[in-house]
Amino acid sequence: MPNVGWSVEQRAAVKRWMFFATLFAVAGVVLSVFLIAAGNSGGWFLLVLTLCIFGAGYLFVGNIRRKQPE
C-alpha cells in the first residue's frame, strides 16, 4: 500500500502537539533548574527525564516526517 503522505490537517496537528510538548519541556527544564539550585537532587532526575522524553518524541516525529513524500 503506497504512503500518500500527511494531510494538511495532520501536519497542523503535529505542529500543535509539538508546540505543547515544547512548552512542557521548557517548564520541566525550568523546574528542574530551580530544584537543582535549591539543592534537591531530584532536579537532575527531572532534567534528564524531561530531555529524554522530549528528545525521543522529536526524533520520532522527525523520522516519520523524513519518510513522507513531498
Residue pairs with C-beta under 8 A, 6 or more apart in sequence:
3 67
3 68
3 69
4 69
5 68
5 69
5 70
6 14
6 68
14 61
14 65
18 57
18 58
18 61
21 54
21 57
21 58
22 54
24 54
25 50
25 51
25 53
25 54
28 46
28 47
28 49
28 50
28 54
29 47
29 50
29 51
31 43
31 46
32 43
32 44
32 46
32 47
32 50
33 43
33 47
34 43
35 42
35 43
35 46
36 43
36 44
36 47
37 43
